[in-house]
Amino acid sequence: MKLSDYQKFIDEVWVSDGKDYNLQLAIAGLGLGGEAGESTEYIKKFLRGSHKELHADDLMDELGDVLYYIGKIGNLIGVTMDEMLDHNVNKLTARYKR
């Protein structure tokens, strides 16, 4: 799936229930933090030994949720995920050229 199609899909499944912009942004931001936390928790449990193996499918579930909230925030602020990636590549390129 292309990132642009994914962002359209996000808006199709996002339940706004008439929530205003600020509340939707807050929900997406908090969701992003929560899912990022679940991703790191999974990795921590693997490193600690609670999970004997790191299962890519399980971690993909969490990382996919991270992408979902990133995409929604992008939709809310009018930025595509492609633009985010380009911006990040430019930022990192400038940083590591030092």
LONU-187836 format. One line per field, with one value per atom (N, C-alpha, C, O): residue in three letters; residue number from 1; atom name; y, x, z. Coordinates in nm, 4 decimals, m for minus. Atoms other than C-alpha are relative to their C-alpha. Layout:
koldren: (ALA  ...)
marba: (NUM  ...)
domar: (CA  ...)
y: (Y  ...)
x: (X  ...)
z: (Z  ...)
This chain:
koldren: (MET  MET  MET  MET  LYS  LYS  LYS  LYS  LEU  LEU  LEU  LEU  SER  SER  SER  SER  ASP  ASP  ASP  ASP  TYR  TYR  TYR  TYR  GLN  GLN  GLN  GLN  LYS  LYS  LYS  LYS  PHE  PHE  PHE  PHE  ILE  ILE  ILE  ILE  ASP  ASP  ASP  ASP  GLU  GLU  GLU  GLU  VAL  VAL  VAL  VAL  TRP  TRP  TRP  TRP  VAL  VAL  VAL  VAL  SER  SER  SER  SER  ASP  ASP  ASP  ASP  GLY  GLY  GLY  GLY  LYS  LYS  LYS  LYS  ASP  ASP  ASP  ASP  TYR  TYR  TYR  TYR  ASN  ASN  ASN  ASN  LEU  LEU  LEU  LEU  GLN  GLN  GLN  GLN  LEU  LEU  LEU  LEU  ALA  ALA  ALA  ALA  ILE  ILE  ILE  ILE  ALA  ALA  ALA  ALA  GLY  GLY  GLY  GLY  LEU  LEU  LEU  LEU  GLY  GLY  GLY  GLY  LEU  LEU  LEU  LEU  GLY  GLY  GLY  GLY  GLY  GLY  GLY  GLY  GLU  GLU  GLU  GLU  ALA  ALA  ALA  ALA  GLY  GLY  GLY  GLY  GLU  GLU  GLU  GLU  SER  SER  SER  SER  THR  THR  THR  THR  GLU  GLU  GLU  GLU  TYR  TYR  TYR  TYR  ILE  ILE  ILE  ILE  LYS  LYS  LYS  LYS  LYS  LYS  LYS  LYS  PHE  PHE  PHE  PHE  LEU  LEU  LEU  LEU  ARG  ARG  ARG  ARG  GLY  GLY  GLY  GLY  SER  SER  SER  SER  HIS  HIS  HIS  HIS  LYS  LYS  LYS  LYS  GLU  GLU  GLU  GLU  LEU  LEU  LEU  LEU  HIS  HIS  HIS  HIS  ALA  ALA  ALA  ALA  ASP  ASP  ASP  ASP  ASP  ASP  ASP  ASP  LEU  LEU  LEU  LEU  MET  MET  MET  MET  ASP  ASP  ASP  ASP  GLU  GLU  GLU  GLU  LEU  LEU  LEU  LEU  GLY  GLY  GLY  GLY  ASP  ASP  ASP  ASP  VAL  VAL  VAL  VAL  LEU  LEU  LEU  LEU  TYR  TYR  TYR  TYR  TYR  TYR  TYR  TYR  ILE  ILE  ILE  ILE  GLY  GLY  GLY  GLY  LYS  LYS  LYS  LYS  ILE  ILE  ILE  ILE  GLY  GLY  GLY  GLY  ASN  ASN  ASN  ASN  LEU  LEU  LEU  LEU  ILE  ILE  ILE  ILE  GLY  GLY  GLY  GLY  VAL  VAL  VAL  VAL  THR  THR  THR  THR  MET  MET  MET  MET  ASP  ASP  ASP  ASP  GLU  GLU  GLU  GLU  MET  MET  MET  MET  LEU  LEU  LEU  LEU  ASP  ASP  ASP  ASP  HIS  HIS  HIS  HIS  ASN  ASN  ASN  ASN  VAL  VAL  VAL  VAL  ASN  ASN  ASN  ASN  LYS  LYS  LYS  LYS  LEU  LEU  LEU  LEU  THR  THR  THR  THR  ALA  ALA  ALA  ALA  ARG  ARG  ARG  ARG  TYR  TYR  TYR  TYR  LYS  LYS  LYS  LYS  ARG  ARG  ARG  ARG)
marba: (1  1  1  1  2  2  2  2  3  3  3  3  4  4  4  4  5  5  5  5  6  6  6  6  7  7  7  7  8  8  8  8  9  9  9  9  10  10  10  10  11  11  11  11  12  12  12  12  13  13  13  13  14  14  14  14  15  15  15  15  16  16  16  16  17  17  17  17  18  18  18  18  19  19  19  19  20  20  20  20  21  21  21  21  22  22  22  22  23  23  23  23  24  24  24  24  25  25  25  25  26  26  26  26  27  27  27  27  28  28  28  28  29  29  29  29  30  30  30  30  31  31  31  31  32  32  32  32  33  33  33  33  34  34  34  34  35  35  35  35  36  36  36  36  37  37  37  37  38  38  38  38  39  39  39  39  40  40  40  40  41  41  41  41  42  42  42  42  43  43  43  43  44  44  44  44  45  45  45  45  46  46  46  46  47  47  47  47  48  48  48  48  49  49  49  49  50  50  50  50  51  51  51  51  52  52  52  52  53  53  53  53  54  54  54  54  55  55  55  55  56  56  56  56  57  57  57  57  58  58  58  58  59  59  59  59  60  60  60  60  61  61  61  61  62  62  62  62  63  63  63  63  64  64  64  64  65  65  65  65  66  66  66  66  67  67  67  67  68  68  68  68  69  69  69  69  70  70  70  70  71  71  71  71  72  72  72  72  73  73  73  73  74  74  74  74  75  75  75  75  76  76  76  76  77  77  77  77  78  78  78  78  79  79  79  79  80  80  80  80  81  81  81  81  82  82  82  82  83  83  83  83  84  84  84  84  85  85  85  85  86  86  86  86  87  87  87  87  88  88  88  88  89  89  89  89  90  90  90  90  91  91  91  91  92  92  92  92  93  93  93  93  94  94  94  94  95  95  95  95  96  96  96  96  97  97  97  97  98  98  98  98)
domar: (N  CA  C  O  N  CA  C  O  N  CA  C  O  N  CA  C  O  N  CA  C  O  N  CA  C  O  N  CA  C  O  N  CA  C  O  N  CA  C  O  N  CA  C  O  N  CA  C  O  N  CA  C  O  N  CA  C  O  N  CA  C  O  N  CA  C  O  N  CA  C  O  N  CA  C  O  N  CA  C  O  N  CA  C  O  N  CA  C  O  N  CA  C  O  N  CA  C  O  N  CA  C  O  N  CA  C  O  N  CA  C  O  N  CA  C  O  N  CA  C  O  N  CA  C  O  N  CA  C  O  N  CA  C  O  N  CA  C  O  N  CA  C  O  N  CA  C  O  N  CA  C  O  N  CA  C  O  N  CA  C  O  N  CA  C  O  N  CA  C  O  N  CA  C  O  N  CA  C  O  N  CA  C  O  N  CA  C  O  N  CA  C  O  N  CA  C  O  N  CA  C  O  N  CA  C  O  N  CA  C  O  N  CA  C  O  N  CA  C  O  N  CA  C  O  N  CA  C  O  N  CA  C  O  N  CA  C  O  N  CA  C  O  N  CA  C  O  N  CA  C  O  N  CA  C  O  N  CA  C  O  N  CA  C  O  N  CA  C  O  N  CA  C  O  N  CA  C  O  N  CA  C  O  N  CA  C  O  N  CA  C  O  N  CA  C  O  N  CA  C  O  N  CA  C  O  N  CA  C  O  N  CA  C  O  N  CA  C  O  N  CA  C  O  N  CA  C  O  N  CA  C  O  N  CA  C  O  N  CA  C  O  N  CA  C  O  N  CA  C  O  N  CA  C  O  N  CA  C  O  N  CA  C  O  N  CA  C  O  N  CA  C  O  N  CA  C  O  N  CA  C  O  N  CA  C  O  N  CA  C  O  N  CA  C  O  N  CA  C  O  N  CA  C  O  N  CA  C  O  N  CA  C  O  N  CA  C  O  N  CA  C  O  N  CA  C  O  N  CA  C  O  N  CA  C  O  N  CA  C  O)
y: (m0.1183  0.0000  0.1241  0.1284  m0.1264  0.3488  0.0831  0.0731  m0.0832  0.5963  0.0920  0.1135  m0.0896  0.8323  m0.0748  m0.0201  0.0806  0.5524  m0.0332  m0.0368  0.0301  0.4650  0.1198  0.1036  m0.1177  0.8224  0.0199  0.0632  m0.0071  0.8192  m0.1039  m0.0752  0.1069  0.4880  0.0426  0.0172  m0.0444  0.6394  0.0885  0.0705  m0.0882  0.9116  m0.0738  m0.0327  0.0783  0.6517  m0.0755  m0.0922  0.0801  0.4502  0.0812  0.0341  m0.0847  0.7361  0.0421  0.0902  m0.0387  0.7995  0.1344  0.1433  m0.1333  1.1718  0.0391  0.1197  m0.0291  1.1838  0.1497  0.1905  m0.1437  1.5581  0.0703  0.1875  m0.0618  1.6200  0.1118  0.0999  m0.1100  1.9495  m0.0341  m0.1353  0.0206  1.9802  m0.0257  m0.1214  0.0130  2.0270  m0.1330  m0.1952  0.1269  1.7236  m0.1172  m0.2121  0.1062  1.5071  m0.0049  m0.1129  m0.0056  1.6242  m0.0576  m0.1304  0.0530  1.5463  m0.1521  m0.2227  0.1449  1.1995  m0.0704  m0.1733  0.0611  1.1234  0.0068  m0.0894  m0.0136  1.2554  m0.0952  m0.1579  0.0928  1.0568  m0.1445  m0.2289  0.1338  0.7505  m0.0354  m0.1476  0.0218  0.7894  m0.0332  m0.1278  0.0263  0.8073  m0.1364  m0.2080  0.1297  0.5056  m0.1159  m0.2128  0.1091  0.2908  m0.0080  m0.1174  0.0020  0.3950  m0.0677  m0.1430  0.0651  0.2898  m0.1503  m0.2261  0.1439  m0.0483  m0.0660  m0.1794  0.0531  m0.0959  m0.0167  m0.1203  0.0089  m0.0197  m0.1019  m0.1675  0.1001  m0.2354  m0.1413  m0.2267  0.1317  m0.5318  m0.0297  m0.1396  0.0182  m0.4819  m0.0200  m0.1043  0.0145  m0.4394  m0.1404  m0.2011  0.1341  m0.7650  m0.1057  m0.2048  0.0924  m0.9419  0.0066  m0.0970  m0.0155  m0.8007  m0.0493  m0.1026  0.0434  m0.8757  m0.1508  m0.2095  0.1446  m1.2337  m0.0490  m0.1698  0.0414  m1.2324  m0.0616  m0.1525  0.0588  m1.3027  m0.0696  m0.0057  0.0765  m1.5772  0.0351  0.0275  m0.0369  m1.4665  0.1329  0.1660  m0.1210  m1.1386  m0.0383  m0.0778  0.0363  m1.2014  0.1258  0.2183  m0.1177  m0.9560  0.0360  0.1544  m0.0284  m0.9902  0.0747  0.1665  m0.0678  m0.8877  0.1442  0.2358  m0.1350  m0.5895  0.0829  0.2030  m0.0711  m0.4983  0.0495  0.1565  m0.0456  m0.4795  0.1350  0.2279  m0.1239  m0.2122  0.1125  0.2257  m0.1033  m0.0267  0.0483  0.1655  m0.0413  m0.0266  0.0990  0.1931  m0.0949  0.1463  0.1351  0.2394  m0.1246  0.4044  0.0746  0.1950  m0.0621  0.4687  0.0565  0.1623  m0.0451  0.4997  0.1392  0.2290  m0.1294  0.7845  0.1068  0.2234  m0.0960  0.9499  0.0480  0.1676  m0.0367  0.9411  0.0902  0.1849  m0.0831  1.0860  0.1398  0.2380  m0.1332  1.3688  0.0747  0.1936  m0.0619  1.4352  0.0515  0.1638  m0.0426  1.4474  0.1255  0.2176  m0.1142  1.6898  0.1284  0.2364  m0.1209  1.9284  0.0276  0.1236  m0.0237  1.8949  m0.0385  0.0252  0.0461  1.7049  m0.1476  m0.2271  0.1408  1.3807  m0.0740  m0.0131  0.0805  1.0958  0.0074  0.0016  m0.0184  1.1342  0.1290  0.1318  m0.1272  1.4965  m0.0149  0.0395  0.0234  1.3844  m0.0721  m0.0361  0.0771  1.1325  0.0866  0.0836  m0.0884  1.3845  0.1003  0.1239  m0.0977  1.6411  m0.0647  m0.0059  0.0701  1.3853  m0.0362  m0.0237  0.0322  1.2724  0.1251  0.1192  m0.1253  1.6355  0.0402  0.0837  m0.0354  1.6970  m0.0894  m0.0404  0.0940  1.3832  0.0154  0.0017  m0.0217  1.4484  0.1212  0.1169  m0.1210  1.7980  m0.0274  0.0218  0.0283  1.6652  m0.0818  m0.0534  0.0918  1.3918  0.0425  m0.0283  m0.0544  1.6022  0.0790  0.1151  m0.0817  1.7898  m0.0645  m0.0101)
x: (0.0850  0.0000  0.0892  0.1919  m0.0724  0.1216  m0.0366  m0.1473  0.0254  0.1536  m0.1195  m0.1972  0.1134  m0.0951  m0.1335  m0.2318  0.1213  m0.3521  m0.0259  m0.1407  0.0134  m0.2846  m0.0586  m0.1448  0.0535  m0.3500  m0.1479  m0.2233  0.1425  m0.6831  m0.0779  m0.1857  0.0627  m0.7679  m0.0165  m0.1202  0.0051  m0.6875  m0.1224  m0.1960  0.1152  m0.9466  m0.1321  m0.2333  0.1222  m1.2012  m0.0366  m0.1548  0.0291  m1.1671  0.0045  m0.0423  m0.0089  m1.0986  m0.1391  m0.2181  0.1304  m1.3983  0.0152  0.0733  m0.0147  m1.4213  m0.1201  m0.1070  0.1222  m1.7813  m0.0192  m0.0634  0.0194  m1.7868  0.1006  0.0828  m0.1015  m1.4789  0.0712  0.0967  m0.0681  m1.3082  0.1468  0.1986  m0.1378  m0.9597  0.0947  0.1721  m0.0930  m0.7789  m0.0155  0.0836  0.0236  m0.9410  0.0482  0.1072  m0.0494  m0.8687  0.1525  0.2113  m0.1466  m0.5059  0.0515  0.1507  m0.0408  m0.4807  m0.0160  0.0726  0.0233  m0.6315  0.1060  0.1598  m0.1014  m0.3942  0.1387  0.2152  m0.1300  m0.0935  0.0143  0.1188  m0.0035  m0.1792  0.0034  0.0710  m0.0033  m0.2459  0.1389  0.1857  m0.1367  0.0959  0.0926  0.1712  m0.0840  0.2627  m0.0275  0.0651  0.0368  0.0722  0.0517  0.1054  m0.0448  0.1524  0.1517  0.2075  m0.1461  0.5174  0.0454  0.1428  m0.0303  0.5219  m0.0205  0.0596  0.0234  0.3711  0.1098  0.1493  m0.1095  0.6391  0.1272  0.1933  m0.1204  0.9198  m0.0162  0.0806  0.0266  0.7570  0.0225  0.0781  m0.0208  0.7572  0.1490  0.1942  m0.1452  1.1268  0.0653  0.1537  m0.0548  1.2036  m0.0228  0.0675  0.0306  1.0297  0.0849  0.1244  m0.0881  1.2304  0.1422  0.2038  m0.1364  1.5601  0.0132  0.1173  0.0005  1.4685  m0.0139  0.0240  0.0148  1.3850  m0.1416  m0.1652  0.1400  1.0079  m0.0526  m0.1355  0.0311  0.9729  0.1271  0.2311  m0.1188  1.2107  0.0451  0.1635  m0.0304  1.1891  m0.0677  m0.1725  0.0631  1.1199  m0.0782  m0.0195  0.0853  0.8266  m0.0303  m0.0950  0.0174  0.8266  m0.1469  m0.1805  0.1428  0.4486  m0.0577  m0.1381  0.0498  0.3826  0.0495  m0.0264  m0.0555  0.6152  m0.0597  m0.0819  0.0639  0.4659  m0.1389  m0.1807  0.1311  0.1241  0.0118  m0.0642  m0.0184  0.2499  0.0532  0.0054  m0.0568  0.4584  m0.1014  m0.1010  0.1065  0.1644  m0.0940  m0.1410  0.0844  m0.0415  0.0695  0.0043  m0.0771  0.2377  m0.0183  m0.0436  0.0164  0.2160  m0.1405  m0.1583  0.1391  m0.1625  m0.0148  m0.0737  0.0128  m0.1368  0.0873  0.0481  m0.0835  0.1502  m0.0759  m0.0797  0.0774  m0.0628  m0.1171  m0.1453  0.1144  m0.3630  0.0449  m0.0184  m0.0518  m0.1575  0.0368  0.0082  m0.0313  m0.0263  m0.1250  m0.1267  0.1263  m0.3824  m0.0542  m0.1013  0.0538  m0.4835  0.0780  0.0193  m0.0809  m0.1928  0.0258  0.0945  m0.0115  m0.2111  0.1337  0.1811  m0.1303  0.1141  m0.0112  m0.0669  0.0022  0.1535  0.1157  0.2141  m0.1090  0.3653  0.1227  0.2356  m0.1139  0.5811  0.0747  0.1978  m0.0638  0.6447  0.0760  0.1853  m0.0691  0.7312  0.1326  0.2352  m0.1212  0.9804  0.1054  0.2222  m0.0951  1.1407  0.0605  0.1813  m0.0467  1.1637  0.1011  0.2046  m0.0886  1.3223  0.1328  0.2380  m0.1236  1.5749  0.0865  0.2076  m0.0756  1.6754  0.0602  0.1752  m0.0484  1.7076  0.1171  0.2192  m0.1057  1.9162  0.1244  0.2370  m0.1123  2.1323  0.0810  0.2039  m0.0690  2.2125  0.0721  0.1829  m0.0587  2.2825  0.1286  0.2283  m0.1137  2.5223  0.1040  0.2029  m0.1033  2.7104  0.1024  0.2074  m0.0892  2.8737  0.1329  0.2199)
z: (0.0000  0.0000  0.0000  0.0678  0.0036  m0.0789  0.1225  0.1754  m0.1178  0.2048  m0.0206  0.0724  0.0260  0.0386  0.0123  0.0625  m0.0145  0.0195  0.1463  0.1906  m0.1423  0.3824  0.0741  0.1605  m0.0678  0.4908  m0.0311  0.0560  0.0327  0.3067  0.0812  0.1333  m0.0781  0.4758  0.1463  0.2076  m0.1398  0.8165  0.0221  0.1192  m0.0168  0.7653  m0.0166  0.0402  0.0170  0.6550  0.1278  0.1577  m0.1193  0.9776  0.1295  0.2331  m0.1191  1.2217  0.0439  m0.0374  m0.0540  1.4452  0.0697  0.1778  m0.0589  1.5105  0.0848  0.1769  m0.0769  1.6422  0.0243  0.1318  m0.0129  1.5800  0.0889  0.1222  m0.0857  1.7935  m0.0762  m0.1960  0.0672  1.7204  m0.0266  0.0207  0.0441  1.5744  0.1178  0.1163  m0.1128  1.9061  0.0719  0.1100  m0.0682  2.0647  m0.0857  m0.0341  0.0876  1.7608  0.0005  0.0034  m0.0044  1.7630  0.1318  0.1337  m0.1307  2.1346  0.0040  0.0521  0.0009  2.0877  m0.0839  m0.0431  0.0869  1.7998  0.0648  0.0575  m0.0664  1.9932  0.1174  0.1348  m0.1130  2.3030  m0.0484  0.0104  0.0587  2.0883  m0.0487  m0.0291  0.0471  1.9287  0.1167  0.1099  m0.1167  2.2673  0.0606  0.0989  m0.0563  2.3929  m0.0832  m0.0295  0.0877  2.0914  m0.0072  m0.0163  m0.0044  2.0926  0.1291  0.1299  m0.1269  2.4571  m0.0058  0.0490  0.0138  2.3715  m0.0832  m0.0562  0.0821  2.1051  0.0836  0.0773  m0.0821  2.3481  0.1120  0.1505  m0.1034  2.6154  m0.0539  0.0151  0.0610  2.3785  m0.0131  0.0192  0.0149  2.3032  0.1364  0.1512  m0.1351  2.6745  0.0534  0.1110  m0.0498  2.7584  m0.0699  m0.0085  0.0710  2.4897  0.0572  0.0821  m0.0504  2.6176  0.1441  0.1828  m0.1389  2.9783  0.0122  0.1135  m0.0020  2.8884  0.0187  0.0203  m0.0140  2.9354  m0.1291  m0.1264  0.1308  2.5633  m0.0465  m0.0619  0.0402  2.4546  m0.1413  m0.1741  0.1376  2.0927  m0.0312  0.0243  0.0487  1.9240  m0.1255  m0.2262  0.1125  1.6924  m0.0806  m0.0316  0.0848  1.4030  m0.0168  m0.0198  0.0172  1.3581  0.1200  0.1041  m0.1200  1.7180  0.0052  0.0367  m0.0019  1.6938  m0.1138  m0.0979  0.1116  1.3545  0.0377  m0.0068  m0.0459  1.5192  0.0702  0.0429  m0.0768  1.7559  m0.0879  m0.0795  0.0859  1.4979  m0.1032  m0.1408  0.0908  1.2585  0.0659  0.0019  m0.0732  1.5258  0.0144  0.0095  m0.0041  1.5623  m0.1329  m0.1342  0.1317  1.1871  m0.0181  m0.0785  0.0085  1.2126  0.0622  0.0021  m0.0677  1.4616  m0.0652  m0.0702  0.0732  1.2738  m0.1239  m0.1529  0.1179  0.9602  0.0328  m0.0407  m0.0387  1.1419  0.0372  m0.0016  m0.0342  1.2880  m0.1281  m0.1420  0.1289  0.9386  m0.0690  m0.1194  0.0613  0.8059  0.0680  0.0014  m0.0738  1.0785  m0.0266  m0.0311  0.0211  1.0132  m0.1483  m0.1830  0.1428  0.6349  m0.0601  m0.1541  0.0473  0.5825  m0.0367  0.0390  0.0387  0.3913  0.0659  0.1079  m0.0556  0.5213  m0.0904  m0.0417  0.0911  0.2095  0.0328  0.0334  m0.0378  0.3072  0.1316  0.1474  m0.1277  0.6608  m0.0223  0.0353  0.0275  0.5260  m0.0677  m0.0290  0.0678  0.2900  0.0966  0.0953  m0.0995  0.5696  0.0944  0.1258  m0.0924  0.8010  m0.0659  m0.0033  0.0726  0.5372  m0.0120  0.0089  0.0113  0.4805  0.1335  0.1393  m0.1335  0.8544  0.0391  0.0873  m0.0375  0.9105  m0.0880  m0.0400  0.0904  0.6046  0.0452  0.0493  m0.0477  0.7312  0.1318  0.1528  m0.1300  1.0806  m0.0144  0.0520  0.0093  0.9718  m0.1011  m0.1205  0.0878  0.7179  0.0802  0.0272  m0.0851  1.0077  0.0167  0.0847)
